[in-house]
Amino acid sequence: MLLGIWSFLHLLRQNGRLLLRLDALEAELGLRPAPPPPGLPFDTLAPPFRLAALDGSAVTLDSLRQSGETLLLLFTEPGCGGCDALMPEVAQWQQSHAGRLSIVPISRGPLEENRTKAAQHSLRDYLLQLNDEVSRAYHAEGTPTAVLIRNDRIASPITSGTDPIHSLVAEALRPPPLAKGELAPELALPDLNGKAIELGGLGGRRHLLLFWNPDCGFCQQMLDDIKAWERHPPNGSPLLLVVSSGATQVNRVQGFLAPTVLDRNFHVGQLFGATGTPSALLLDEECRVASGVRVGRRGSSRTGADELQ
């Protein structure tokens, strides 16, 4: 009897793991919608609030937005170890990013305890909610959590944990992507032989920048199509420059005829507005951005290069 129960429970656990894997696979393949990101929907109006500062004055969301800066609301509370570890950096961010990013800690709990914490780290714009009314309005569960607000609207999912909040601050400070007509930046990227290639020195011919990742499955689905396009380019086609993440040897295996330069952290892709791979855009003869970013479609036989013709 006990053996039968154990076998039944073991089978349930196996089936549960299988269902979780199937759920993840179906979401990745687009067969099942991915769950929405946590927090309020992107680009919805930020919920208004009226809170007390540590000196007793009233602060509203409208008054915080008057400066025109991007806001980062940081939900914290006394006794939160992750919050305490983050506070010295929050104070540094408030000082070094003033004028670009306004970081507003929103805490709860005893006034004196919060005053002590704010004074200890020289924190500014420190606000108190009575319970968790503002946290609930922004769907912020737990601490530390943070959300970006730009132009009165939600500009990020709710982000939890110290490392993700670091990434959120970096995202908030990232310059807007280059617009059509803007010059490519004066950046030098190493090719697979270590030679520097200047993006600003590509003038004289149109170039297709192909943002690539050898570990990206969708890139590999398009690899043969792009290599065929390289071997037999249509008349008037732009020159190809592959801007790839990953290690040198892994990129050599891709076998492109065109030069490949390394952008290991995808910083250059983000500068042009690329959010993933494979994607591509055109530079004109003057090294100006000549198109928006196009993203390769799943299962499509057409490459980003074809779509940009």
TORMARKE-832319 format. One record per residue (C-alpha): residue in three letters; residue number from 0; x, y, z. Coordinates in Angstrom, 2 decimals, always signed. Each point is the difference from the previous one (the first is absolute). Last residue first. Example, Ala and Ser with C-alpha at 12.3 -4.5 7.8 and 13.67 -1.06 7.14 Angstrom:
ATOM   res     n        c1        c2        c3
ATOM   SER     1    +13.67     -1.06     +7.14
ATOM   ALA     0     -1.37     -3.44     +0.66
END
This chain:
ATOM   res     n        c1        c2        c3
ATOM   GLN   308    +16.10    +46.45    -49.36
ATOM   LEU   307     -0.46     -0.03     +3.78
ATOM   GLU   306     -2.29     -3.04     +0.06
ATOM   ASP   305     +2.53     -1.99     -2.03
ATOM   ALA   304     +2.79     +0.79     +2.47
ATOM   GLY   303     -2.16     -0.98     +2.96
ATOM   THR   302     -0.25     -3.36     -1.66
ATOM   ARG   301     -2.98     -1.54     -1.74
ATOM   SER   300     -0.43     -3.74     +0.51
ATOM   SER   299     -2.16     +0.65     +3.03
ATOM   GLY   298     -0.23     -2.55     +2.81
ATOM   ARG   297     -0.02     +2.69     +2.64
ATOM   ARG   296     +0.24     +3.50     -1.43
ATOM   GLY   295     +3.33     +1.84     -0.07
ATOM   VAL   294     -0.22     +3.38     +1.72
ATOM   ARG   293     +0.21     +3.29     -1.88
ATOM   VAL   292     +1.52     +3.05     +1.68
ATOM   GLY   291     -1.11     +3.24     -1.62
ATOM   SER   290     +1.66     +1.21     -3.14
ATOM   ALA   289     +2.63     +2.37     -1.38
ATOM   VAL   288     +2.16     +0.67     +3.06
ATOM   ARG   287     +2.72     +2.29     -1.28
ATOM   CYS   286     +3.42     -1.25     -1.04
ATOM   GLU   285     +0.16     +2.43     -2.92
ATOM   GLU   284     -0.55     -2.77     -2.58
ATOM   ASP   283     -3.07     -1.18     +1.89
ATOM   LEU   282     -0.11     -2.26     +3.07
ATOM   LEU   281     -2.64     -2.71     -0.05
ATOM   LEU   280     -1.48     -1.99     +2.87
ATOM   ALA   279     +0.00     -3.58     +1.22
ATOM   SER   278     -1.39     -2.49     +2.51
ATOM   PRO   277     +0.72     -3.59     +0.96
ATOM   THR   276     +0.08     +0.51     +2.90
ATOM   GLY   275     -1.46     +2.19     +2.71
ATOM   THR   274     -0.95     +3.51     +1.09
ATOM   ALA   273     +1.67     +1.97     -2.77
ATOM   GLY   272     -0.36     +3.76     +0.51
ATOM   PHE   271     +3.25     +1.13     -1.62
ATOM   LEU   270     +1.67     +0.52     +3.37
ATOM   GLN   269     -1.49     -3.29     +1.18
ATOM   GLY   268     +1.87     -1.85     -2.74
ATOM   VAL   267     +3.19     +1.86     +0.91
ATOM   HIS   266     -0.29     -1.04     +3.65
ATOM   PHE   265     -0.66     -3.66     -0.85
ATOM   ASN   264     +2.35     -1.12     +2.80
ATOM   ARG   263     +2.38     -1.89     -2.28
ATOM   ASP   262     -0.11     +2.45     -2.91
ATOM   LEU   261     +2.57     -1.75     -2.18
ATOM   VAL   260     +0.54     +0.84     -3.66
ATOM   THR   259     -0.63     -2.38     -2.88
ATOM   PRO   258     +1.23     +0.82     -3.49
ATOM   ALA   257     -2.02     -1.45     -2.86
ATOM   LEU   256     +0.59     -3.49     -1.35
ATOM   PHE   255     -1.83     -1.45     +3.01
ATOM   GLY   254     +1.08     -3.45     +1.16
ATOM   GLN   253     -1.90     -0.32     +3.26
ATOM   VAL   252     +2.95     -2.02     +1.38
ATOM   ARG   251     +2.06     +3.18     +0.25
ATOM   ASN   250     -2.62     +1.40     +2.37
ATOM   VAL   249     +0.51     -2.81     +2.50
ATOM   GLN   248     +3.76     +0.57     -0.24
ATOM   THR   247     -0.26     +3.71     +0.84
ATOM   ALA   246     -2.31     -0.34     +2.99
ATOM   GLY   245     -3.60     +1.12     +0.12
ATOM   SER   244     -1.86     +3.09     -1.16
ATOM   SER   243     -0.16     +0.99     -3.64
ATOM   VAL   242     -0.07     +3.04     -2.24
ATOM   VAL   241     +0.10     -1.44     -3.52
ATOM   LEU   240     +0.82     +2.59     -2.66
ATOM   LEU   239     -1.56     -0.55     -3.41
ATOM   LEU   238     +0.53     +2.25     -3.01
ATOM   PRO   237     -3.19     +1.37     -1.45
ATOM   SER   236     -1.66     -1.60     -3.04
ATOM   GLY   235     +0.05     +1.94     -3.24
ATOM   ASN   234     -0.45     -3.06     -2.17
ATOM   PRO   233     -1.24     -2.97     +2.00
ATOM   PRO   232     +2.54     -1.84     +2.20
ATOM   HIS   231     +0.96     -3.52     -1.08
ATOM   ARG   230     +2.52     -1.40     +2.50
ATOM   GLU   229     -1.10     +2.31     +2.83
ATOM   TRP   228     -3.70     -0.76     -0.60
ATOM   ALA   227     +0.84     -3.72     +0.27
ATOM   LYS   226     +1.82     +0.72     +3.29
ATOM   ILE   225     -3.08     +1.85     +1.26
ATOM   ASP   224     -2.33     -2.84     -0.92
ATOM   ASP   223     +2.31     -2.62     +1.56
ATOM   LEU   222     +0.17     +1.90     +3.29
ATOM   MET   221     -3.73     +0.71     +0.35
ATOM   GLN   220     -0.91     -2.95     +2.26
ATOM   GLN   219     +3.29     +0.55     +1.85
ATOM   CYS   218     -1.00     +3.55     +0.84
ATOM   PHE   217     -3.37     -1.23     +1.30
ATOM   GLY   216     +1.83     -2.40     +2.33
ATOM   CYS   215     +2.14     +2.76     +1.49
ATOM   ASP   214     +3.32     -1.35     +1.30
ATOM   PRO   213     +1.98     +1.44     -2.93
ATOM   ASN   212     -1.46     +3.46     +0.78
ATOM   TRP   211     -0.46     +2.54     -2.78
ATOM   PHE   210     -0.79     +3.63     -0.73
ATOM   LEU   209     +0.28     +0.44     -3.77
ATOM   LEU   208     +1.10     +3.50     -1.01
ATOM   LEU   207     -0.74     +0.42     -3.71
ATOM   HIS   206     +2.36     +2.49     -1.57
ATOM   ARG   205     -0.47     +2.54     -2.77
ATOM   ARG   204     +3.24     +1.02     -1.61
ATOM   GLY   203     +2.26     +3.08     +0.23
ATOM   GLY   202     +0.01     +0.23     +3.78
ATOM   LEU   201     +0.93     -2.87     +2.32
ATOM   GLY   200     +2.40     +2.12     +2.05
ATOM   GLY   199     -2.42     +0.93     +2.78
ATOM   LEU   198     -0.36     -3.65     +0.91
ATOM   GLU   197     +3.75     -0.22     +0.38
ATOM   ILE   196     +1.39     -3.52     -0.35
ATOM   ALA   195     +2.79     -0.97     +2.40
ATOM   LYS   194     +2.10     -3.03     -0.95
ATOM   GLY   193     -0.05     -2.81     +2.56
ATOM   ASN   192     -0.15     -2.78     -2.58
ATOM   LEU   191     -3.70     -0.70     +0.59
ATOM   ASP   190     -0.81     +3.70     -0.36
ATOM   PRO   189     +0.43     +2.46     +2.84
ATOM   LEU   188     -2.48     +2.89     +0.31
ATOM   ALA   187     +0.87     +3.69     -0.29
ATOM   LEU   186     -2.74     +2.52     +0.71
ATOM   GLU   185     -0.52     +3.45     -1.48
ATOM   PRO   184     -3.78     -0.17     +0.13
ATOM   ALA   183     -2.12     -0.51     -3.11
ATOM   LEU   182     -1.42     +3.30     -1.20
ATOM   GLU   181     -3.67     +0.73     +0.55
ATOM   GLY   180     -2.43     -0.10     -2.94
ATOM   LYS   179     -2.32     -2.59     +1.52
ATOM   ALA   178     +0.20     +0.23     +3.76
ATOM   LEU   177     +2.76     -1.36     +2.21
ATOM   PRO   176     -1.32     -1.75     +3.07
ATOM   PRO   175     -0.74     +2.10     +3.10
ATOM   PRO   174     +2.93     +0.32     +2.41
ATOM   ARG   173     +0.26     -2.66     +2.74
ATOM   LEU   172     -0.52     +1.51     +3.43
ATOM   ALA   171     -3.32     -1.75     +0.67
ATOM   GLU   170     +1.42     -3.30     -1.23
ATOM   ALA   169     +2.96     +0.27     +2.37
ATOM   VAL   168     -2.41     +0.70     +2.88
ATOM   LEU   167     -2.07     -3.05     -0.99
ATOM   SER   166     +3.12     -2.18     -0.14
ATOM   HIS   165     +0.95     +1.00     +3.55
ATOM   ILE   164     -3.62     -0.72     +1.00
ATOM   PRO   163     +0.36     -3.49     -1.51
ATOM   ASP   162     +3.12     -0.57     +2.16
ATOM   THR   161     -1.59     +1.24     +3.25
ATOM   GLY   160     -3.28     -1.89     -0.17
ATOM   SER   159     -3.41     +0.69     -1.54
ATOM   THR   158     -0.95     +1.91     -3.15
ATOM   ILE   157     -3.58     +1.09     -0.67
ATOM   PRO   156     -0.21     +0.20     -3.77
ATOM   SER   155     +1.32     +3.14     -1.66
ATOM   ALA   154     -1.08     +3.37     -1.42
ATOM   ILE   153     -3.29     +0.66     +1.80
ATOM   ARG   152     -1.26     +3.39     -1.10
ATOM   ASP   151     +0.11     +3.61     +1.20
ATOM   ASN   150     +2.63     +0.94     -2.59
ATOM   ARG   149     +2.33     -2.76     +1.17
ATOM   ILE   148     -0.54     -2.14     +3.10
ATOM   LEU   147     +2.34     -2.88     +0.90
ATOM   VAL   146     -0.83     -2.70     +2.55
ATOM   ALA   145     +1.82     -1.40     +3.03
ATOM   THR   144     -0.12     -2.84     +2.51
ATOM   PRO   143     +2.01     -0.55     +3.15
ATOM   THR   142     -2.19     -1.26     +1.46
ATOM   GLY   141     -3.07     -2.19     -0.40
ATOM   GLU   140     -2.92     +0.31     -2.39
ATOM   ALA   139     -0.27     +3.14     -2.10
ATOM   HIS   138     -3.33     +0.02     -1.86
ATOM   TYR   137     +0.34     +3.79     -0.52
ATOM   ALA   136     -3.20     +0.83     +1.92
ATOM   ARG   135     +0.83     -2.70     +2.55
ATOM   SER   134     +3.42     +1.53     +0.72
ATOM   VAL   133     -1.67     +3.40     +0.29
ATOM   GLU   132     -2.43     -1.25     +2.65
ATOM   ASP   131     +2.60     -2.06     +1.89
ATOM   ASN   130     -0.56     +1.22     +3.55
ATOM   LEU   129     +0.23     +3.69     +0.82
ATOM   GLN   128     +2.30     +0.85     -2.90
ATOM   LEU   127     +3.21     +1.87     +0.77
ATOM   LEU   126     +2.22     +1.99     -2.36
ATOM   TYR   125     +3.77     +0.52     -0.31
ATOM   ASP   124     +0.79     +2.70     -2.56
ATOM   ARG   123     +3.67     +0.00     +1.06
ATOM   LEU   122     +2.21     -2.66     +1.57
ATOM   SER   121     +3.10     +0.94     +1.99
ATOM   HIS   120     +0.70     -3.68     +0.81
ATOM   GLN   119     -0.22     +0.18     +3.80
ATOM   ALA   118     -2.47     +2.90     -0.16
ATOM   ALA   117     -2.48     -2.02     -2.08
ATOM   LYS   116     +0.35     -3.01     +2.28
ATOM   THR   115     -0.45     +2.06     +3.16
ATOM   ARG   114     -3.02     +1.81     -1.44
ATOM   ASN   113     -1.52     -3.35     -0.92
ATOM   GLU   112     +0.33     -1.28     +3.55
ATOM   GLU   111     -1.35     +3.28     +1.32
ATOM   LEU   110     -3.11     -0.14     -2.20
ATOM   PRO   109     -0.96     -3.56     +0.89
ATOM   GLY   108     -1.05     -2.24     -2.95
ATOM   ARG   107     -0.30     +0.66     -3.71
ATOM   SER   106     +2.37     +0.82     -2.82
ATOM   ILE   105     -0.05     +1.74     -3.36
ATOM   PRO   104     +3.49     +0.81     -1.30
ATOM   VAL   103     -0.07     +2.54     -2.87
ATOM   ILE   102     +2.78     -0.15     -2.60
ATOM   SER   101     -0.04     +2.92     -2.45
ATOM   LEU   100     +1.91     -0.79     -3.18
ATOM   ARG    99     +1.60     +2.41     -2.42
ATOM   GLY    98     +0.44     +3.27     +1.92
ATOM   ALA    97     +1.57     -1.78     +2.96
ATOM   HIS    96     +1.79     -3.15     -1.16
ATOM   SER    95     +3.11     +0.24     +2.20
ATOM   GLN    94     -1.70     +1.11     +3.21
ATOM   GLN    93     -3.13     -2.14     +0.01
ATOM   TRP    92     +2.02     -2.92     -1.36
ATOM   GLN    91     +2.47     +0.24     +2.88
ATOM   ALA    90     -2.82     +0.05     +2.56
ATOM   VAL    89     -1.60     -3.01     -1.70
ATOM   GLU    88     +3.39     -1.72     +0.05
ATOM   PRO    87     +0.26     +0.37     +3.78
ATOM   MET    86     -3.66     -1.18     +0.33
ATOM   LEU    85     +0.30     -3.30     -1.92
ATOM   ALA    84     +1.32     -2.17     +2.84
ATOM   ASP    83     -2.69     +1.34     +2.34
ATOM   CYS    82     -2.71     -0.78     -2.56
ATOM   GLY    81     +1.24     -3.55     -0.47
ATOM   GLY    80     -0.02     -0.51     +3.76
ATOM   CYS    79     -3.57     +1.27     +0.44
ATOM   GLY    78     -0.43     +0.91     +3.67
ATOM   PRO    77     -1.31     +3.48     -0.72
ATOM   GLU    76     -1.93     +0.31     -3.27
ATOM   THR    75     +0.62     +0.60     -3.70
ATOM   PHE    74     -1.85     +0.84     -3.21
ATOM   LEU    73     +2.18     +1.90     -2.48
ATOM   LEU    72     -1.86     +2.30     -2.38
ATOM   LEU    71     +2.30     +0.89     -2.89
ATOM   LEU    70     -1.01     +3.24     -1.63
ATOM   THR    69     +1.21     +1.29     -3.38
ATOM   GLU    68     +0.61     +3.70     +0.29
ATOM   GLY    67     -2.47     +2.68     -1.02
ATOM   SER    66     +0.60     +2.00     +3.19
ATOM   GLN    65     -3.73     +0.32     +0.52
ATOM   ARG    64     -0.37     -3.76     +0.30
ATOM   LEU    63     +0.68     -0.10     +3.75
ATOM   SER    62     -2.66     +2.64     +0.62
ATOM   ASP    61     -2.55     -1.95     -2.03
ATOM   LEU    60     +0.79     -3.21     +1.89
ATOM   THR    59     -0.91     +1.81     +3.19
ATOM   VAL    58     +2.08     +1.03     +3.00
ATOM   ALA    57     -1.45     +1.25     +3.28
ATOM   SER    56     +2.36     +1.46     +2.61
ATOM   GLY    55     +0.61     -1.86     +3.26
ATOM   ASP    54     +3.79     +0.34     +0.03
ATOM   LEU    53     +0.38     -3.67     -0.97
ATOM   ALA    52     -2.15     +0.56     -3.08
ATOM   ALA    51     -3.68     -0.87     +0.21
ATOM   LEU    50     -1.84     -1.53     -2.94
ATOM   ARG    49     -2.55     +1.03     -2.62
ATOM   PHE    48     -0.44     -2.44     -2.87
ATOM   PRO    47     -0.88     -0.13     -3.69
ATOM   PRO    46     -0.07     -3.31     -1.89
ATOM   ALA    45     +2.37     +0.06     -2.99
ATOM   LEU    44     -1.94     +0.24     -3.25
ATOM   THR    43     +0.37     -3.12     -2.15
ATOM   ASP    42     +3.01     -0.24     -2.32
ATOM   PHE    41     +0.99     -3.55     +1.06
ATOM   PRO    40     -2.65     -1.95     +1.85
ATOM   LEU    39     +0.19     +0.19     +3.81
ATOM   GLY    38     +2.24     -2.39     +1.87
ATOM   PRO    37     +1.43     -3.37     -0.92
ATOM   PRO    36     +0.58     -0.86     -3.66
ATOM   PRO    35     -2.93     -1.63     -1.81
ATOM   PRO    34     +0.07     -3.79     -0.24
ATOM   ALA    33     +1.24     -1.31     -3.34
ATOM   PRO    32     -2.76     -0.89     -2.42
ATOM   ARG    31     -0.05     -3.69     -0.95
ATOM   LEU    30     +1.11     -1.35     -3.36
ATOM   GLY    29     +2.55     +2.79     -0.34
ATOM   LEU    28     +2.92     -2.40     -0.18
ATOM   GLU    27     +1.42     +1.22     +3.31
ATOM   ALA    26     -3.41     -0.14     +1.69
ATOM   GLU    25     -0.58     -3.55     -1.25
ATOM   LEU    24     +3.43     -1.07     +1.23
ATOM   ALA    23     -0.52     +1.51     +3.47
ATOM   ASP    22     -3.42     -1.62     +0.37
ATOM   LEU    21     +1.34     -3.33     -1.25
ATOM   ARG    20     +2.82     +0.15     +2.55
ATOM   LEU    19     -2.47     +0.78     +2.78
ATOM   LEU    18     -2.25     -2.84     -1.17
ATOM   LEU    17     +2.93     -2.43     +0.03
ATOM   ARG    16     +0.98     +1.04     +3.53
ATOM   GLY    15     -3.56     -0.55     +1.16
ATOM   ASN    14     -0.20     -3.37     -1.76
ATOM   GLN    13     +3.16     -1.14     +1.79
ATOM   ARG    12     -1.34     +1.21     +3.35
ATOM   LEU    11     -3.32     -1.76     -0.60
ATOM   LEU    10     +1.82     -3.22     -0.91
ATOM   HIS     9     +2.02     +0.16     +3.21
ATOM   LEU     8     -3.22     +0.51     +1.96
ATOM   PHE     7     -1.55     -3.10     -1.61
ATOM   SER     6     +3.12     -2.10     +0.56
ATOM   TRP     5     +0.12     +1.01     +3.68
ATOM   ILE     4     -3.71     -0.85     +0.41
ATOM   GLY     3     +0.54     -3.44     -1.59
ATOM   LEU     2     +3.05     -0.70     +2.18
ATOM   LEU     1     -2.01     +0.91     +3.10
ATOM   MET     0     -2.73     -2.49     -1.00
END
